[in-house]
Amino acid sequence: MTTTENITTGTVDVGDVRLSYRERGTGAPVLLMHAGGFGEWFSPVFHEPALDGVRLVEIQRAGYGGSSTPEGHVTFADHARHARTLLREIGIDRATWVGHSSSASMALQGAIDAPEAVERLVLLEPAPSPAGPSAEELVRTAVGPAVGAAQAGDIRGATETFMAGVCGPHWADLVRERLGGDALDRLFHDSRFFLTDEVVAAMEWPIDETIAVRVTAPTTLVYGDSPATKAHEETTTALAAWIPGAELVALPGVGHAMTLEDPAAVARLVAAAM
Protein backbone atom coordinates (compact mmCIF):
# COMPACT_ATOMS: atom_id res chain seq x y z
CA MET A 1 0.00 0.00 0.00
CA THR A 2 1.31 3.47 -0.93
CA THR A 3 0.08 6.89 0.17
CA THR A 4 1.00 9.97 -1.89
CA GLU A 5 -0.61 13.42 -1.62
CA ASN A 6 -3.51 11.95 0.38
CA ILE A 7 -4.15 9.27 -2.26
CA THR A 8 -3.65 5.69 -1.12
CA THR A 9 -2.97 3.00 -3.73
CA GLY A 10 -2.74 -0.73 -3.26
CA THR A 11 -3.73 -4.20 -4.37
CA VAL A 12 -6.03 -6.67 -2.65
CA ASP A 13 -6.28 -10.43 -3.08
CA VAL A 14 -9.98 -11.15 -3.54
CA GLY A 15 -9.60 -14.89 -4.02
CA ASP A 16 -9.21 -15.71 -7.68
CA VAL A 17 -7.61 -12.39 -8.70
CA ARG A 18 -5.77 -9.41 -7.28
CA LEU A 19 -7.44 -6.03 -7.73
CA SER A 20 -5.68 -2.69 -7.93
CA TYR A 21 -7.34 0.30 -6.30
CA ARG A 22 -6.78 3.84 -5.11
CA GLU A 23 -8.68 5.91 -2.59
CA ARG A 24 -8.83 9.35 -1.10
CA GLY A 25 -10.81 11.27 1.49
CA THR A 26 -12.89 10.41 4.51
CA GLY A 27 -16.62 10.23 5.05
CA ALA A 28 -19.32 8.07 3.51
CA PRO A 29 -17.73 5.37 1.30
CA VAL A 30 -18.26 5.61 -2.47
CA LEU A 31 -17.08 2.93 -4.91
CA LEU A 32 -16.29 3.83 -8.53
CA MET A 33 -16.47 0.86 -10.94
CA HIS A 34 -15.24 1.63 -14.45
CA ALA A 35 -16.97 0.70 -17.67
CA GLY A 36 -15.79 -2.06 -19.98
CA GLY A 37 -12.86 -1.67 -22.33
CA PHE A 38 -10.68 0.57 -20.15
CA GLY A 39 -9.76 0.67 -16.49
CA GLU A 40 -9.48 4.45 -16.39
CA TRP A 41 -12.94 5.67 -17.33
CA PHE A 42 -13.43 7.15 -13.85
CA SER A 43 -9.93 8.62 -13.47
CA PRO A 44 -10.95 12.26 -14.07
CA VAL A 45 -14.02 11.90 -11.82
CA PHE A 46 -11.80 10.60 -9.00
CA HIS A 47 -10.07 13.98 -8.73
CA GLU A 48 -13.18 16.18 -8.88
CA PRO A 49 -13.66 18.46 -5.83
CA ALA A 50 -17.39 17.71 -5.68
CA LEU A 51 -16.41 14.37 -4.13
CA ASP A 52 -13.98 15.75 -1.56
CA GLY A 53 -16.36 14.98 1.30
CA VAL A 54 -16.48 11.20 0.86
CA ARG A 55 -14.16 8.22 1.11
CA LEU A 56 -13.72 7.62 -2.60
CA VAL A 57 -12.49 4.22 -3.79
CA GLU A 58 -11.72 3.63 -7.47
CA ILE A 59 -10.99 0.05 -8.49
CA GLN A 60 -9.61 -1.57 -11.60
CA ARG A 61 -11.62 -4.69 -12.20
CA ALA A 62 -10.20 -8.12 -13.02
CA GLY A 63 -8.45 -8.03 -16.40
CA TYR A 64 -7.76 -4.28 -16.33
CA GLY A 65 -4.79 -2.05 -15.62
CA GLY A 66 -2.80 -3.10 -12.58
CA SER A 67 -5.22 -5.88 -11.62
CA SER A 68 -4.53 -9.48 -12.54
CA THR A 69 -6.25 -11.27 -15.41
CA PRO A 70 -8.23 -14.32 -14.31
CA GLU A 71 -7.61 -17.71 -15.87
CA GLY A 72 -11.28 -18.54 -16.31
CA HIS A 73 -14.48 -16.78 -17.29
CA VAL A 74 -15.74 -13.98 -15.03
CA THR A 75 -19.46 -13.28 -14.73
CA PHE A 76 -21.05 -9.99 -13.71
CA ALA A 77 -21.81 -11.57 -10.34
CA ASP A 78 -18.11 -12.46 -10.01
CA HIS A 79 -17.07 -8.87 -10.72
CA ALA A 80 -19.53 -7.64 -8.09
CA ARG A 81 -18.20 -10.19 -5.60
CA HIS A 82 -14.63 -9.03 -6.28
CA ALA A 83 -15.60 -5.43 -5.56
CA ARG A 84 -17.46 -6.38 -2.40
CA THR A 85 -14.47 -8.39 -1.14
CA LEU A 86 -12.04 -5.55 -1.84
CA LEU A 87 -14.20 -3.11 0.08
CA ARG A 88 -14.43 -5.46 3.02
CA GLU A 89 -10.65 -5.97 3.02
CA ILE A 90 -10.06 -2.22 3.30
CA GLY A 91 -12.59 -1.87 6.10
CA ILE A 92 -15.78 -0.92 4.24
CA ASP A 93 -18.87 -3.04 4.82
CA ARG A 94 -21.39 -0.81 3.03
CA ALA A 95 -20.94 1.82 0.30
CA THR A 96 -22.60 3.76 -2.46
CA TRP A 97 -21.77 1.91 -5.68
CA VAL A 98 -21.29 3.99 -8.82
CA GLY A 99 -21.16 1.91 -11.98
CA HIS A 100 -20.79 2.85 -15.63
CA SER A 101 -21.99 0.75 -18.59
CA SER A 102 -21.21 -2.93 -17.88
CA SER A 103 -20.15 -2.02 -14.35
CA ALA A 104 -23.53 -0.38 -13.75
CA SER A 105 -25.03 -3.77 -14.50
CA MET A 106 -22.46 -5.40 -12.18
CA ALA A 107 -23.34 -2.95 -9.41
CA LEU A 108 -27.01 -3.76 -9.92
CA GLN A 109 -26.21 -7.45 -9.61
CA GLY A 110 -24.20 -6.70 -6.47
CA ALA A 111 -27.19 -4.97 -4.90
CA ILE A 112 -29.34 -8.01 -5.64
CA ASP A 113 -26.81 -10.55 -4.35
CA ALA A 114 -25.70 -8.68 -1.22
CA PRO A 115 -28.08 -5.82 -0.39
CA GLU A 116 -26.39 -5.33 2.97
CA ALA A 117 -23.23 -4.14 1.16
CA VAL A 118 -24.90 -1.47 -1.00
CA GLU A 119 -26.06 1.80 0.53
CA ARG A 120 -27.14 3.36 -2.75
CA LEU A 121 -26.74 2.80 -6.49
CA VAL A 122 -25.77 5.41 -9.06
CA LEU A 123 -25.90 3.71 -12.46
CA LEU A 124 -24.53 5.51 -15.52
CA GLU A 125 -25.98 4.06 -18.74
CA PRO A 126 -26.01 0.33 -17.92
CA ALA A 127 -25.06 -2.13 -20.66
CA PRO A 128 -27.98 -2.70 -23.07
CA SER A 129 -29.86 -5.36 -21.13
CA PRO A 130 -32.81 -5.25 -21.26
CA ALA A 131 -32.30 -4.39 -24.91
CA GLY A 132 -34.36 -1.65 -26.51
CA PRO A 133 -35.04 -1.23 -30.24
CA SER A 134 -31.71 0.55 -30.87
CA ALA A 135 -29.64 -2.31 -29.44
CA GLU A 136 -30.15 -4.46 -32.53
CA GLU A 137 -28.60 -1.77 -34.72
CA LEU A 138 -25.71 -1.32 -32.26
CA VAL A 139 -24.99 -5.05 -32.33
CA ARG A 140 -25.16 -5.13 -36.13
CA THR A 141 -22.88 -2.15 -36.73
CA ALA A 142 -20.49 -2.19 -33.77
CA VAL A 143 -20.64 -4.99 -31.20
CA GLY A 144 -20.90 -7.88 -33.66
CA PRO A 145 -18.10 -6.67 -35.97
CA ALA A 146 -15.93 -5.85 -32.94
CA VAL A 147 -16.31 -9.32 -31.46
CA GLY A 148 -15.57 -10.85 -34.86
CA ALA A 149 -12.41 -8.79 -35.24
CA ALA A 150 -11.30 -9.71 -31.71
CA GLN A 151 -11.81 -13.41 -32.43
CA ALA A 152 -9.60 -12.95 -35.50
CA GLY A 153 -6.88 -11.41 -33.31
CA ASP A 154 -7.35 -7.77 -34.33
CA ILE A 155 -7.87 -6.24 -30.89
CA ARG A 156 -7.00 -2.73 -32.02
CA GLY A 157 -9.44 -2.79 -34.93
CA ALA A 158 -12.09 -4.40 -32.75
CA THR A 159 -11.69 -1.71 -30.12
CA GLU A 160 -11.88 1.10 -32.64
CA THR A 161 -15.08 -0.33 -34.11
CA PHE A 162 -16.72 -0.84 -30.73
CA MET A 163 -15.76 2.54 -29.30
CA ALA A 164 -16.87 4.47 -32.38
CA GLY A 165 -20.25 2.77 -32.27
CA VAL A 166 -20.79 3.32 -28.56
CA CYS A 167 -19.05 6.67 -27.94
CA GLY A 168 -18.97 8.33 -31.36
CA PRO A 169 -16.24 9.08 -33.92
CA HIS A 170 -14.13 11.36 -31.71
CA TRP A 171 -13.66 8.93 -28.83
CA ALA A 172 -9.88 8.59 -29.30
CA ASP A 173 -9.35 12.36 -29.21
CA LEU A 174 -11.36 12.51 -25.99
CA VAL A 175 -9.28 9.77 -24.35
CA ARG A 176 -6.01 11.48 -25.28
CA GLU A 177 -7.27 14.87 -24.14
CA ARG A 178 -8.37 13.66 -20.71
CA LEU A 179 -5.78 10.99 -19.96
CA GLY A 180 -2.68 11.78 -22.02
CA GLY A 181 -1.09 10.78 -25.29
CA ASP A 182 -0.22 7.25 -24.17
CA ALA A 183 -3.69 6.49 -22.83
CA LEU A 184 -4.76 4.75 -26.03
CA ASP A 185 -2.03 2.14 -25.59
CA ARG A 186 -3.40 1.37 -22.13
CA LEU A 187 -6.94 1.25 -23.49
CA PHE A 188 -6.02 -1.19 -26.26
CA HIS A 189 -4.32 -3.38 -23.65
CA ASP A 190 -7.41 -3.40 -21.42
CA SER A 191 -9.77 -4.03 -24.32
CA ARG A 192 -8.46 -7.53 -24.92
CA PHE A 193 -10.11 -8.87 -21.77
CA PHE A 194 -13.26 -6.86 -22.43
CA LEU A 195 -13.72 -8.16 -25.97
CA THR A 196 -12.82 -11.78 -25.24
CA ASP A 197 -14.53 -12.31 -21.87
CA GLU A 198 -16.62 -9.42 -20.59
CA VAL A 199 -18.76 -9.13 -23.71
CA VAL A 200 -19.70 -12.78 -23.22
CA ALA A 201 -20.61 -12.08 -19.58
CA ALA A 202 -22.80 -9.19 -20.72
CA MET A 203 -24.71 -11.46 -23.10
CA GLU A 204 -25.14 -14.06 -20.35
CA TRP A 205 -26.35 -11.63 -17.68
CA PRO A 206 -29.98 -12.34 -16.73
CA ILE A 207 -32.12 -9.30 -15.95
CA ASP A 208 -35.85 -8.81 -16.21
CA GLU A 209 -38.53 -7.09 -14.21
CA THR A 210 -38.95 -9.97 -11.77
CA ILE A 211 -35.25 -9.70 -10.88
CA ALA A 212 -35.00 -5.89 -10.93
CA VAL A 213 -37.83 -5.46 -8.42
CA ARG A 214 -35.62 -7.17 -5.84
CA VAL A 215 -33.34 -4.12 -5.67
CA THR A 216 -33.91 -2.38 -2.34
CA ALA A 217 -31.13 0.22 -2.46
CA PRO A 218 -32.14 3.76 -3.46
CA THR A 219 -31.20 3.96 -7.13
CA THR A 220 -30.35 6.80 -9.49
CA LEU A 221 -30.21 5.87 -13.17
CA VAL A 222 -28.46 8.27 -15.54
CA TYR A 223 -28.28 8.64 -19.31
CA GLY A 224 -26.62 11.24 -21.50
CA ASP A 225 -28.87 13.31 -23.74
CA SER A 226 -26.32 13.59 -26.60
CA PRO A 227 -25.44 9.96 -27.41
CA ALA A 228 -23.94 8.18 -30.40
CA THR A 229 -26.61 5.49 -29.92
CA LYS A 230 -29.94 5.50 -28.11
CA ALA A 231 -29.42 1.91 -26.92
CA HIS A 232 -28.19 2.87 -23.45
CA GLU A 233 -30.93 5.45 -22.89
CA GLU A 234 -33.54 2.84 -23.75
CA THR A 235 -32.06 0.37 -21.27
CA THR A 236 -31.66 3.00 -18.56
CA THR A 237 -35.27 4.09 -18.95
CA ALA A 238 -36.54 0.51 -18.83
CA LEU A 239 -34.59 -0.26 -15.66
CA ALA A 240 -35.86 2.92 -14.02
CA ALA A 241 -39.40 1.69 -14.61
CA TRP A 242 -38.61 -1.70 -13.07
CA ILE A 243 -36.56 -0.78 -9.98
CA PRO A 244 -38.80 0.36 -7.11
CA GLY A 245 -38.52 4.10 -6.47
CA ALA A 246 -35.70 4.62 -8.97
CA GLU A 247 -34.82 8.16 -10.05
CA LEU A 248 -34.13 8.78 -13.75
CA VAL A 249 -31.75 11.61 -14.67
CA ALA A 250 -30.73 12.94 -18.10
CA LEU A 251 -27.24 14.47 -18.05
CA PRO A 252 -27.04 17.26 -20.63
CA GLY A 253 -24.41 17.53 -23.32
CA VAL A 254 -22.85 14.09 -22.96
CA GLY A 255 -23.12 10.57 -24.30
CA HIS A 256 -21.82 7.21 -23.20
CA ALA A 257 -18.32 8.55 -22.51
CA MET A 258 -19.79 10.98 -19.95
CA THR A 259 -17.10 10.32 -17.33
CA LEU A 260 -14.51 11.75 -19.74
CA GLU A 261 -16.77 14.25 -21.50
CA ASP A 262 -17.86 16.05 -18.31
CA PRO A 263 -16.29 14.53 -15.19
CA ALA A 264 -17.30 17.52 -13.07
CA ALA A 265 -20.97 17.02 -13.91
CA VAL A 266 -20.75 13.31 -13.14
CA ALA A 267 -19.08 14.02 -9.79
CA ARG A 268 -21.72 16.59 -8.89
CA LEU A 269 -24.45 14.14 -9.79
CA VAL A 270 -22.95 11.44 -7.55
CA ALA A 271 -22.58 13.90 -4.67
CA ALA A 272 -26.18 15.08 -5.10
CA ALA A 273 -27.49 11.52 -5.19
CA MET A 274 -26.04 10.90 -1.75
Phi and psi in degrees as a GROMACS rama.xvg file:
@    title "Ramachandran Plot"
@    xaxis  label "Phi"
@    yaxis  label "Psi"
@TYPE xy
-129.558  136.934  THR-2
-119.158  122.487  THR-3
-137.482  124.941  THR-4
50.6566  45.5091  GLU-5
68.1282  12.6348  ASN-6
-111  123.128  ILE-7
-100.358  131.261  THR-8
-120.489  152.477  THR-9
-174.2  -179.077  GLY-10
-129.67  150.05  THR-11
-132.775  132.274  VAL-12
-79.971  116.154  ASP-13
-107.604  18.717  VAL-14
115.026  -83.5006  GLY-15
-92.3957  -10.3072  ASP-16
-145.922  167.74  VAL-17
-111.579  130.028  ARG-18
-106.054  137.927  LEU-19
-91.8713  143.901  SER-20
-150.296  165.475  TYR-21
-142.017  154.814  ARG-22
-148.255  159.076  GLU-23
-151.353  157.691  ARG-24
83.8332  173.622  GLY-25
-133.077  162.22  THR-26
122.373  -156.461  GLY-27
-63.2989  132.09  ALA-28
-71.8635  137.801  PRO-29
-132.418  126.859  VAL-30
-102.453  129.057  LEU-31
-105.225  119.936  LEU-32
-115.691  115.697  MET-33
-70.2698  158.222  HIS-34
-71.3892  172.883  ALA-35
-71.0767  156.266  GLY-36
93.047  -21.1519  GLY-37
-161.775  132.974  PHE-38
-82.9161  3.69591  GLY-39
-118.926  17.2555  GLU-40
-56.1914  -35.0871  TRP-41
-93.4021  1.73151  PHE-42
-55.5437  -45.8092  SER-43
-66.7346  -35.0345  PRO-44
-64.5833  -35.5972  VAL-45
-55.95  -32.8672  PHE-46
-93.7731  -1.03372  HIS-47
-70.913  134.651  GLU-48
-64.7523  -20.835  PRO-49
-60.458  -20.0504  ALA-50
-106.991  19.6087  LEU-51
-65.7042  -23.646  ASP-52
-90.3192  11.6806  GLY-53
-125.565  167.652  VAL-54
-90.4614  103.867  ARG-55
-100.094  122.202  LEU-56
-119.57  119.576  VAL-57
-110.817  123.678  GLU-58
-108.308  158.427  ILE-59
-110.076  119.864  GLN-60
-70.1843  168.978  ARG-61
-53.2094  131.455  ALA-62
92.2522  0.240058  GLY-63
-124.223  144.665  TYR-64
50.9206  -126.189  GLY-65
-83.2503  -0.508923  GLY-66
-83.79  157.556  SER-67
-79.1428  157.969  SER-68
-97.7419  124.114  THR-69
-68.3262  155.491  PRO-70
-78.1943  -33.177  GLU-71
-109.713  -174.931  GLY-72
-70.3748  144.084  HIS-73
-121.022  120.495  VAL-74
-85.6708  169.795  THR-75
-61.092  -38.2259  PHE-76
-63.7956  -36.1898  ALA-77
-63.5913  -45.7562  ASP-78
-59.6411  -41.891  HIS-79
-64.5838  -40.1787  ALA-80
-63.9876  -41.4063  ARG-81
-57.072  -47.311  HIS-82
-62.9793  -42.8112  ALA-83
-63.0116  -40.7458  ARG-84
-66.7766  -42.9243  THR-85
-58.65  -47.3831  LEU-86
-58.3025  -44.5723  LEU-87
-62.6433  -38.9248  ARG-88
-67.4862  -25.3201  GLU-89
-101.826  16.9352  ILE-90
89.6355  19.8487  GLY-91
-116.362  116.822  ILE-92
-92.2299  -24.1317  ASP-93
-149.032  134.652  ARG-94
-149.646  162.527  ALA-95
-78.9019  127.28  THR-96
-102.692  124.514  TRP-97
-113.172  114.011  VAL-98
-119.578  152.917  GLY-99
-130.618  125.582  HIS-100
59.6795  -121.59  SER-101
-60.3076  -32.4852  SER-102
-73.4516  -22.8388  SER-103
-64.8683  -40.2774  ALA-104
-66.8977  -38.5371  SER-105
-63.8995  -41.8509  MET-106
-63.3056  -39.8277  ALA-107
-61.5479  -42.9454  LEU-108
-63.6797  -38.8167  GLN-109
-61.5732  -37.8189  GLY-110
-69.7253  -27.9317  ALA-111
-77.0348  -42.873  ILE-112
-74.6361  -36.7078  ASP-113
-141.229  71.4981  ALA-114
-59.1099  -25.1004  PRO-115
-68.1716  -16.6974  GLU-116
-94.63  -7.99537  ALA-117
-118.359  112.412  VAL-118
-75.8156  -41.8668  GLU-119
-159.176  154.249  ARG-120
-115.441  133.807  LEU-121
-123.319  111.345  VAL-122
-114.55  113.35  LEU-123
-95.3875  107.947  LEU-124
42.268  72.6432  GLU-125
-54.6757  156.263  PRO-126
-55.3971  148.762  ALA-127
-67.4961  68.7988  PRO-128
-147.48  113.841  SER-129
-67.5076  146.248  PRO-130
-85.6842  131.786  ALA-131
-92.5814  -176.098  GLY-132
-62.5825  -26.9762  PRO-133
-79.7167  -15.5413  SER-134
-65.0448  -35.8585  ALA-135
-60.6939  -43.1738  GLU-136
-65.5828  -39.5909  GLU-137
-63.4059  -41.5086  LEU-138
-64.9094  -41.2794  VAL-139
-66.6251  -40.8171  ARG-140
-95.7805  -21.5147  THR-141
-130.905  -58.9244  ALA-142
-65.8038  -48.8989  VAL-143
-59.2616  -53.5938  GLY-144
-59.3246  -35.7996  PRO-145
-65.8294  -44.9725  ALA-146
-63.36  -40.1879  VAL-147
-61.9568  -43.3396  GLY-148
-65.0979  -39.4587  ALA-149
-64.3091  -40.6635  ALA-150
-64.7223  -27.0541  GLN-151
-85.5103  -0.785329  ALA-152
94.8321  1.61431  GLY-153
-95.8482  77.5606  ASP-154
-66.802  -40.0802  ILE-155
-63.2811  -49.1007  ARG-156
-62.9179  -38.651  GLY-157
-62.4785  -43.4302  ALA-158
-64.2948  -44.3876  THR-159
-61.1879  -41.496  GLU-160
-64.7583  -46.8382  THR-161
-63.3782  -49.1444  PHE-162
-64.8014  -39.1082  MET-163
-63.5577  -39.218  ALA-164
-69.685  -34.725  GLY-165
-90.5346  -38.7969  VAL-166
-112.566  -7.08571  CYS-167
99.3528  169.153  GLY-168
-69.0744  -18.79  PRO-169
-102.121  20.8328  HIS-170
-59.987  -39.9917  TRP-171
-67.0838  -39.3989  ALA-172
-61.7236  -39.9105  ASP-173
-64.2769  -43.5401  LEU-174
-61.7002  -46.0633  VAL-175
-64.6754  -40.3743  ARG-176
-63.3183  -42.824  GLU-177
-83.0477  -33.3915  ARG-178
-123.625  2.58824  LEU-179
102.648  162.204  GLY-180
-63.9859  -27.1215  GLY-181
-93.3389  4.49665  ASP-182
-64.9046  -31.825  ALA-183
-64.1434  -35.8921  LEU-184
-61.2596  -41.7777  ASP-185
-66.6217  -38.4488  ARG-186
-64.4615  -44.7991  LEU-187
-63.5415  -34.7955  PHE-188
-63.1339  -47.8426  HIS-189
-66.2548  -30.2404  ASP-190
-67.5794  -22.1726  SER-191
-58.2262  -49.229  ARG-192
-64.534  -41.6214  PHE-193
-58.0266  -47.9742  PHE-194
-78.313  -21.8705  LEU-195
-101.413  -18.0362  THR-196
-130.376  -49.441  ASP-197
-67.7391  -34.9897  GLU-198
-61.5882  -37.6439  VAL-199
-63.8503  -44.1267  VAL-200
-60.787  -37.1459  ALA-201
-64.0587  -40.1745  ALA-202
-70.1864  -28.5795  MET-203
-80.2365  -22.08  GLU-204
-63.5818  122.54  TRP-205
-90.0493  122.26  PRO-206
-145.575  131.424  ILE-207
-151.686  -178.084  ASP-208
-63.3478  -35.7575  GLU-209
-66.4404  -26.8563  THR-210
-84.8265  -43.845  ILE-211
-62.4564  -32.1295  ALA-212
-68.578  -9.65985  VAL-213
-79.9303  -9.91483  ARG-214
-70.9151  124.048  VAL-215
-107.803  -15.0301  THR-216
-71.9915  140.618  ALA-217
-55.0826  133.385  PRO-218
-129.548  130.754  THR-219
-113.297  122.95  THR-220
-109.204  133.093  LEU-221
-127.725  136.513  VAL-222
-133.219  153.393  TYR-223
-86.5651  143.093  GLY-224
-91.5907  6.14244  ASP-225
-131.212  61.6111  SER-226
-89.8136  163.516  PRO-227
-79.774  -25.5432  ALA-228
-141.451  147.234  THR-229
-86.5074  0.916961  LYS-230
-59.0951  -42.4279  ALA-231
-73.039  -35.8993  HIS-232
-61.8604  -41.9524  GLU-233
-62.6468  -42.4495  GLU-234
-66.2804  -44.7496  THR-235
-59.8929  -42.9308  THR-236
-65.575  -40.5726  THR-237
-64.5099  -43.7178  ALA-238
-64.7513  -37.2235  LEU-239
-62.4203  -31.6314  ALA-240
-75.7907  -24.7478  ALA-241
-88.9164  -37.943  TRP-242
-80.2924  125.012  ILE-243
-57.7351  124.927  PRO-244
72.3743  11.979  GLY-245
-65.7189  144.663  ALA-246
-99.8465  135.122  GLU-247
-110.786  126.189  LEU-248
-126.993  132.454  VAL-249
-99.7002  122  ALA-250
-93.7925  119.693  LEU-251
-73.7381  145.474  PRO-252
77.7372  10.4528  GLY-253
-134.746  164.449  VAL-254
-122.01  -143.339  GLY-255
-68.9969  -24.8416  HIS-256
-88.0087  32.2486  ALA-257
-56.9431  -31.091  MET-258
-68.8317  -22.3842  THR-259
-97.7015  -33.7685  LEU-260
-66.7047  -43.9401  GLU-261
-147.664  72.486  ASP-262
-61.3989  -31.2547  PRO-263
-64.7035  -41.9887  ALA-264
-65.8255  -39.484  ALA-265
-63.6755  -44.0009  VAL-266
-62.7203  -42.1448  ALA-267
-63.7394  -38.6056  ARG-268
-63.7668  -43.8693  LEU-269
-62.1028  -45.4271  VAL-270
-61.4149  -40.7712  ALA-271
-68.3697  -34.3431  ALA-272
-65.851  -25.6247  ALA-273
